[in-house]
Amino acid sequence: MLTLKDFQTARQNLASVIHTTSLERSSTFSQLSDNEVFLKMENLQKTGSFKIRGAYNKIATLSPEERKRGVIAASAGNHAQGVAYGAKRMGIPCTIVMPEGAPLTKVEATTGYGAKVVLHGPNYDAAYQYALQLQEANGMTFVHAFNDAAVIAGQGTISLEIMEQLPDVDVIVTPIGGGGLAAGVAMAAKLLKPDIQVIGVEASGAASMLASLRAGQVHTLEYVETIADGIQVKRPGDLTFDLVRQYVDDVVTVDDDQITKAILLLMERSKLVVEGAGAVGLAAVLDQKIAGKGKKVTVLLSGGNVDVNLLSKIIERGLVEAGRYLRLVTTVPDRPGVLLTMAKIFAEEKSNVISIHHHRMGERIVLGQAEVEVNLETRDRKHIQRILKRLGDAGFTYTIR
């Protein structure tokens, strides 16, 4: 059982290594949620996420013999960078097993810290099993991503900072993957302030902790899929499950569309780049999944390591979800003036035309007709509905893509 002293010792171990990240009130998100929303910016932490806290604290507790054998870990990316950074700082050999589909930026960053990276399997769970095989074969010390007391103690140092930065905080909202962050944050917070409420948030496509809580025991999901790769875990830890069950007040889920919307809003309104796993807490707040109004709510932005290619897709998806982007295809008579009629509607509705593609030939196009694909920048869903109504009134039939 962890004690407050364990969290305080972890903080001492980390004092010269990590940033004390900012906790800033967001007027925009406070207004949108009817609460006072404060953002804890672990996306600006060293290595780009909170994971360095638990990883470094674990490595700091290793014996000289364990350090000599080197360390190994499995990770979708953020824990990998934390372990690699800590191992390099202490001069310890380090091997990291990552899923084959891990974001390139996270792979490159991990190798940049001096770790040997092995890509294996489609997800974290497969990488984890292979890392265990390598650990057994080579005698290295395993640094678990979440199911370890020293790792949990390191993650809980976030709550020590929050309590100093905002002593009258009412609610802390934290992401949940394997449960190390949620367990550490919740336990440390409640040791300092027993009446505080802690809410955990999972991606609906990888809600293994919620499934375990409902089953009353650790449960393994058959399949997980979410853009929040940092919390895409089939099975939570045994230790983290017990701590989450004891200290986390509620666990809710958000879907990928809600996550993309939160990422986009953080970029637009707060000028912050946050990865999918880091944005789930804000997504839950904005979707009114946190009960009550007028509370001081701290939302933990757990990481900002997002692949640029994925980010472009997230932005496009977020724009579509928010009604800010419309792509439609229509078949029109192939005669002069038709495109002008369509363009006039777009101009009068003050929608910005990103592109228009006009095709006279194709399998679906009959003689005398043309297919027009239009990409529009729009203001919101009401704006889109107004444009579509005018197109329909003008005799255009269309398909939204």
C-alpha positions as CSV (number, residue, x, y, z in Angstrom):
1,M,0.0,0.0,0.0
2,L,1.3,3.4,-1.0
3,T,1.5,6.2,1.5
4,L,1.7,10.0,1.3
5,K,5.4,9.7,2.0
6,D,5.8,7.5,-1.1
7,F,4.4,10.3,-3.3
8,Q,6.5,12.9,-1.5
9,T,9.7,10.8,-2.0
10,A,8.8,10.4,-5.6
11,R,8.6,14.1,-5.9
12,Q,12.0,14.5,-4.4
13,N,13.4,12.0,-6.9
14,L,11.9,14.0,-9.7
15,A,12.8,17.4,-8.5
16,S,15.8,17.9,-10.8
17,V,14.3,16.1,-13.7
18,I,10.7,17.3,-14.6
19,H,8.9,20.6,-15.0
20,T,6.3,21.7,-12.6
21,T,3.7,22.1,-15.3
22,S,1.3,25.1,-15.4
23,L,-2.3,25.0,-14.2
24,E,-4.2,27.6,-16.0
25,R,-7.9,28.6,-16.0
26,S,-9.6,28.5,-19.4
27,S,-12.3,31.1,-19.9
28,T,-13.5,29.4,-23.0
29,F,-13.9,25.9,-21.5
30,S,-15.3,27.3,-18.3
31,Q,-18.1,29.0,-20.3
32,L,-18.8,26.0,-22.4
33,S,-19.1,23.7,-19.3
34,D,-20.7,25.9,-16.7
35,N,-17.7,25.2,-14.4
36,E,-14.4,26.8,-13.6
37,V,-12.1,24.7,-15.8
38,F,-8.3,24.6,-15.2
39,L,-5.9,22.8,-17.6
40,K,-3.0,20.9,-16.1
41,M,-0.5,21.0,-19.0
42,E,1.4,17.7,-18.8
43,N,1.5,17.9,-22.6
44,L,4.3,20.5,-22.0
45,Q,6.2,18.1,-19.7
46,K,9.7,16.9,-20.6
47,T,9.3,14.1,-23.2
48,G,5.9,15.5,-24.0
49,S,3.8,13.7,-21.4
50,F,3.4,12.8,-17.7
51,K,4.9,9.4,-18.3
52,I,8.4,10.6,-17.4
53,R,7.2,11.0,-13.8
54,G,6.5,7.3,-13.1
55,A,9.2,5.9,-15.4
56,Y,12.0,8.0,-13.8
57,N,10.8,7.4,-10.3
58,K,10.9,3.6,-11.0
59,I,14.4,3.8,-12.4
60,A,15.5,5.9,-9.4
61,T,14.5,3.1,-7.1
62,L,16.4,0.3,-8.8
63,S,19.4,-1.3,-7.1
64,P,22.9,-1.1,-8.7
65,E,22.6,-4.7,-9.8
66,E,19.2,-4.0,-11.5
67,R,20.6,-1.0,-13.3
68,K,23.6,-3.0,-14.5
69,R,21.3,-5.5,-16.2
70,G,19.6,-2.7,-18.1
71,V,15.9,-1.9,-18.4
72,I,13.2,-3.0,-20.8
73,A,9.6,-1.7,-21.2
74,A,6.6,-2.0,-23.5
75,S,4.8,1.2,-24.6
76,A,2.7,2.8,-27.3
77,G,5.1,5.7,-27.1
78,N,4.9,8.1,-24.1
79,H,6.1,5.6,-21.5
80,A,8.8,4.6,-23.9
81,Q,10.2,8.1,-24.0
82,G,10.0,8.5,-20.2
83,V,12.0,5.2,-19.7
84,A,14.5,6.0,-22.4
85,Y,15.1,9.5,-21.0
86,G,15.5,8.2,-17.5
87,A,17.8,5.4,-18.6
88,K,20.0,7.7,-20.6
89,R,20.2,10.2,-17.7
90,M,21.4,7.4,-15.4
91,G,23.6,5.7,-18.0
92,I,21.5,2.5,-18.1
93,P,21.1,0.3,-21.2
94,C,17.5,0.5,-22.4
95,T,15.3,-1.6,-24.8
96,I,11.7,-0.6,-25.7
97,V,9.2,-2.7,-27.4
98,M,6.5,-0.7,-29.3
99,P,3.5,-1.7,-31.4
100,E,4.3,-1.8,-35.1
101,G,1.8,1.0,-35.7
102,A,3.2,3.3,-33.0
103,P,3.4,7.0,-34.2
104,L,6.7,7.7,-36.0
105,T,7.3,10.8,-33.9
106,K,7.2,8.6,-30.7
107,V,9.5,6.0,-32.2
108,E,12.0,8.6,-33.4
109,A,11.9,10.4,-30.1
110,T,12.5,7.2,-28.2
111,T,15.5,6.2,-30.3
112,G,16.7,9.8,-29.9
113,Y,17.0,9.3,-26.2
114,G,19.4,6.4,-26.9
115,A,17.0,3.4,-26.5
116,K,17.0,0.3,-28.7
117,V,13.5,0.2,-30.2
118,V,11.9,-3.1,-31.2
119,L,8.6,-2.9,-33.1
120,H,6.3,-5.9,-32.5
121,G,2.6,-6.6,-32.7
122,P,-0.5,-4.6,-33.6
123,N,-1.1,-3.0,-30.1
124,Y,0.3,-2.4,-26.7
125,D,-0.8,-5.7,-25.3
126,A,1.1,-7.7,-28.0
127,A,4.2,-5.5,-27.5
128,Y,3.9,-6.1,-23.7
129,Q,3.9,-9.9,-24.1
130,Y,6.9,-9.8,-26.4
131,A,8.8,-7.5,-24.0
132,L,8.2,-10.0,-21.2
133,Q,9.8,-12.7,-23.4
134,L,12.8,-10.5,-24.1
135,Q,13.1,-9.6,-20.4
136,E,13.1,-13.3,-19.4
137,A,15.6,-14.2,-22.0
138,N,18.1,-11.4,-21.3
139,G,17.6,-10.8,-17.6
140,M,16.8,-7.1,-17.9
141,T,14.7,-5.2,-15.3
142,F,11.1,-4.6,-16.5
143,V,9.7,-1.1,-16.1
144,H,5.9,-1.6,-16.4
145,A,3.9,1.2,-17.9
146,F,1.3,1.3,-15.2
147,N,1.1,-1.8,-12.9
148,D,3.9,-0.9,-10.6
149,A,3.9,1.0,-7.2
150,A,6.9,3.2,-8.0
151,V,5.4,4.2,-11.3
152,I,2.0,4.9,-9.7
153,A,3.8,7.0,-7.0
154,G,5.5,9.0,-9.8
155,Q,2.3,9.8,-11.6
156,G,0.7,10.8,-8.3
157,T,3.1,13.7,-8.0
158,I,0.8,15.6,-10.4
159,S,-1.8,15.8,-7.6
160,L,0.8,17.2,-5.2
161,E,1.4,20.0,-7.7
162,I,-2.3,20.6,-8.3
163,M,-3.1,20.9,-4.6
164,E,-0.4,23.6,-4.2
165,Q,-1.5,25.4,-7.4
166,L,-5.3,25.2,-6.6
167,P,-6.0,24.2,-3.0
168,D,-9.7,24.6,-3.3
169,V,-10.1,22.3,-6.4
170,D,-13.3,20.3,-6.4
171,V,-12.8,17.8,-9.2
172,I,-9.8,16.3,-11.0
173,V,-10.5,14.7,-14.4
174,T,-7.9,12.2,-15.6
175,P,-7.5,9.9,-18.6
176,I,-7.4,6.1,-18.0
177,G,-5.6,3.6,-20.0
178,G,-3.9,0.9,-17.9
179,G,-4.8,2.9,-14.9
180,G,-1.4,4.1,-13.5
181,L,-2.1,7.8,-14.0
182,A,-5.6,7.6,-12.6
183,A,-4.6,5.4,-9.6
184,G,-1.7,7.7,-8.7
185,V,-3.5,11.0,-9.2
186,A,-6.7,9.8,-7.3
187,M,-4.8,8.2,-4.3
188,A,-2.4,11.1,-3.8
189,A,-5.3,13.7,-4.2
190,K,-7.5,11.9,-1.6
191,L,-4.7,11.5,0.9
192,L,-4.3,15.3,0.8
193,K,-8.0,16.1,0.4
194,P,-10.4,13.3,1.2
195,D,-13.5,15.1,-0.1
196,I,-12.1,15.8,-3.6
197,Q,-13.8,14.1,-6.5
198,V,-11.7,12.2,-9.1
199,I,-13.3,11.2,-12.5
200,G,-11.5,8.9,-14.9
201,V,-12.1,9.0,-18.6
202,E,-11.6,6.2,-21.1
203,A,-12.0,6.1,-24.9
204,S,-15.2,4.2,-25.6
205,G,-13.3,2.0,-28.1
206,A,-10.9,0.8,-25.4
207,A,-12.8,1.0,-22.1
208,S,-11.1,-1.9,-20.3
209,M,-11.1,-0.3,-16.9
210,L,-14.9,0.4,-17.0
211,A,-15.5,-3.1,-18.2
212,S,-13.4,-4.4,-15.3
213,L,-15.2,-2.3,-12.7
214,R,-18.6,-3.5,-14.0
215,A,-17.4,-7.2,-13.9
216,G,-15.9,-6.7,-10.4
217,Q,-12.5,-8.1,-11.5
218,V,-9.9,-7.3,-14.1
219,H,-11.3,-8.0,-17.5
220,T,-9.6,-8.3,-20.9
221,L,-11.3,-6.8,-23.9
222,E,-11.1,-8.8,-27.1
223,Y,-10.7,-5.8,-29.4
224,V,-9.7,-2.1,-28.9
225,E,-9.7,0.7,-31.5
226,T,-9.4,4.4,-30.8
227,I,-7.4,7.4,-32.1
228,A,-6.3,7.8,-28.4
229,D,-3.4,5.3,-28.9
230,G,-1.9,6.2,-25.5
231,I,-4.8,4.6,-23.7
232,Q,-5.6,1.9,-26.1
233,V,-5.2,-0.9,-23.6
234,K,-7.1,-4.3,-23.6
235,R,-6.5,-5.1,-19.9
236,P,-5.8,-2.8,-17.0
237,G,-3.3,-3.7,-14.2
238,D,-4.3,-5.7,-11.2
239,L,-2.8,-3.1,-8.9
240,T,-4.2,-0.2,-10.7
241,F,-7.7,-1.8,-10.9
242,D,-7.8,-2.1,-7.1
243,L,-6.6,1.5,-6.6
244,V,-9.0,2.9,-9.2
245,R,-11.9,1.0,-7.6
246,Q,-11.0,2.4,-4.2
247,Y,-10.1,6.0,-5.0
248,V,-11.7,7.0,-8.4
249,D,-15.3,8.2,-7.9
250,D,-16.6,7.5,-11.4
251,V,-15.3,6.3,-14.8
252,V,-17.0,7.7,-18.0
253,T,-16.2,7.2,-21.7
254,V,-16.0,9.5,-24.8
255,D,-15.9,8.5,-28.4
256,D,-13.4,9.4,-31.1
257,D,-15.6,12.2,-32.5
258,Q,-15.7,13.9,-29.1
259,I,-12.0,13.4,-28.7
260,T,-11.2,15.0,-32.1
261,K,-13.5,17.9,-31.3
262,A,-11.6,18.5,-28.0
263,I,-8.2,18.3,-29.7
264,L,-9.4,20.9,-32.3
265,L,-10.8,23.3,-29.6
266,L,-7.6,23.0,-27.6
267,M,-5.6,24.1,-30.7
268,E,-8.0,26.9,-31.7
269,R,-8.8,28.3,-28.3
270,S,-5.8,27.5,-26.1
271,K,-3.1,27.2,-28.7
272,L,-2.2,23.8,-27.3
273,V,-1.2,20.6,-29.2
274,V,-2.7,17.6,-27.2
275,E,-2.8,14.0,-28.3
276,G,-5.9,11.9,-28.3
277,A,-5.3,10.3,-24.9
278,G,-4.5,13.7,-23.4
279,A,-7.8,15.2,-24.6
280,V,-10.3,12.7,-23.3
281,G,-10.8,14.6,-20.0
282,L,-11.7,17.8,-21.7
283,A,-14.0,15.9,-24.1
284,A,-15.9,14.5,-21.1
285,V,-16.2,17.9,-19.6
286,L,-17.5,19.5,-22.8
287,D,-20.0,16.7,-23.2
288,Q,-21.4,17.4,-19.8
289,K,-20.3,14.0,-18.4
290,I,-19.0,15.6,-15.2
291,A,-21.9,16.1,-12.9
292,G,-22.5,19.5,-11.3
293,K,-22.1,23.1,-12.1
294,G,-20.0,25.9,-10.7
295,K,-17.2,23.6,-9.6
296,K,-13.5,24.1,-9.9
297,V,-12.5,21.3,-12.3
298,T,-8.9,20.5,-13.1
299,V,-8.6,18.7,-16.4
300,L,-5.3,16.7,-16.9
301,L,-3.9,17.1,-20.4
302,S,-1.7,14.1,-20.1
303,G,0.4,14.3,-23.3
304,G,1.1,16.2,-26.5
305,N,3.0,13.6,-28.6
306,V,0.8,13.4,-31.7
307,D,2.0,12.3,-35.1
308,V,1.7,15.1,-37.7
309,N,0.1,12.9,-40.3
310,L,-2.5,11.8,-37.7
311,L,-3.0,15.4,-36.6
312,S,-4.0,16.5,-40.1
313,K,-6.6,13.7,-40.1
314,I,-7.8,14.6,-36.7
315,I,-8.2,18.3,-37.7
316,E,-10.2,17.4,-40.8
317,R,-12.4,15.0,-38.8
318,G,-12.8,17.6,-36.0
319,L,-13.8,20.2,-38.6
320,V,-16.4,17.9,-40.0
321,E,-17.8,17.0,-36.6
322,A,-18.1,20.7,-35.7
323,G,-19.8,21.6,-39.0
324,R,-16.8,23.5,-40.3
325,Y,-16.2,21.4,-43.4
326,L,-18.4,20.0,-46.1
327,R,-17.6,17.7,-48.9
328,L,-20.4,16.8,-51.4
329,V,-20.8,15.3,-54.8
330,T,-23.6,16.1,-57.2
331,T,-24.5,15.0,-60.7
332,V,-25.5,17.9,-63.0
333,P,-26.5,18.5,-66.6
334,D,-23.3,19.1,-68.7
335,R,-24.2,22.5,-70.0
336,P,-22.9,26.1,-69.5
337,G,-24.1,28.0,-66.5
338,V,-24.8,25.1,-64.1
339,L,-21.6,25.6,-62.1
340,L,-22.2,29.3,-62.0
341,T,-25.6,28.7,-60.4
342,M,-24.0,26.4,-57.8
343,A,-21.2,28.8,-57.1
344,K,-23.7,31.7,-56.7
345,I,-25.4,29.8,-53.9
346,F,-22.0,29.2,-52.1
347,A,-21.1,32.9,-52.5
348,E,-24.4,34.2,-51.2
349,E,-24.2,31.9,-48.2
350,K,-20.7,33.2,-47.6
351,S,-19.1,29.7,-47.6
352,N,-15.5,29.5,-48.7
353,V,-14.9,27.1,-51.6
354,I,-11.7,25.1,-51.0
355,S,-11.9,23.1,-54.2
356,I,-14.2,22.1,-57.1
357,H,-13.6,19.1,-59.3
358,H,-15.7,18.8,-62.5
359,H,-15.7,15.4,-64.2
360,R,-17.3,14.5,-67.6
361,M,-16.1,10.9,-67.7
362,G,-16.4,8.1,-65.3
363,E,-18.2,4.8,-64.7
364,R,-21.1,6.5,-62.9
365,I,-21.4,9.4,-65.3
366,V,-23.9,9.1,-68.2
367,L,-23.7,11.0,-71.5
368,G,-24.9,14.6,-71.1
369,Q,-24.1,14.8,-67.4
370,A,-21.1,15.7,-65.3
371,E,-20.1,14.9,-61.7
372,V,-19.0,17.8,-59.5
373,E,-17.2,17.3,-56.2
374,V,-17.1,20.4,-53.9
375,N,-15.1,21.0,-50.7
376,L,-16.4,23.9,-48.6
377,E,-15.4,25.7,-45.5
378,T,-18.5,26.3,-43.4
379,R,-19.3,28.0,-40.1
380,D,-21.4,25.4,-38.3
381,R,-24.1,22.7,-38.9
382,K,-26.9,25.2,-39.3
383,H,-24.8,26.9,-42.0
384,I,-24.4,23.5,-43.8
385,Q,-28.2,22.8,-43.6
386,R,-28.9,26.2,-45.1
387,I,-26.6,25.5,-48.0
388,L,-28.0,22.0,-48.6
389,K,-31.6,23.4,-48.6
390,R,-30.7,26.0,-51.2
391,L,-29.0,23.4,-53.4
392,G,-32.1,21.1,-53.1
393,D,-34.4,24.0,-53.9
394,A,-32.3,24.8,-57.0
395,G,-32.8,21.2,-58.2
396,F,-29.4,19.7,-57.3
397,T,-29.2,16.2,-55.9
398,Y,-26.1,15.5,-53.8
399,T,-24.3,13.0,-51.7
400,I,-22.3,14.1,-48.6
401,R,-18.9,12.4,-48.2
